[in-house]
Amino acid sequence: EQDFKEALYWYTLAAEKKKLGAITKLANMNILGYGTNSDLVLGYMWTELEKLNGSFNTSTKKLDMLSEKMTISQIKEAQRLANECIEKKYKNCGY
């Protein structure tokens, strides 16, 4: 049996070390609501960080898809949170 809340915890710790796989998982988990409520703003934030950490093609497509479902203010908030996350060295991002 999968424990998504437990996975979310461990992926968050790995993301603090800028592990691309963990950042990708956090993006997807927030988008789909695995281990947390579905949150497109946080999903977009993590996807933006995914893009900045080396997954350009896949994350660009995902950002395009997400932007079709979000308002401009939601996108700006997600981008602000991504910048804040970088400033905080990936600690306590978006929460």
Secondary structure, 3 states (H helix, E strand, C coil): CCCHHHHHHHHHHHHCCCCHHHHHHHHHHHHHCCCCCCCHHHHHHHHHHHHHCCCHHHHHHHHHHHHCCCCHHHHHHHHHHHHHHHHCCCCCCCC
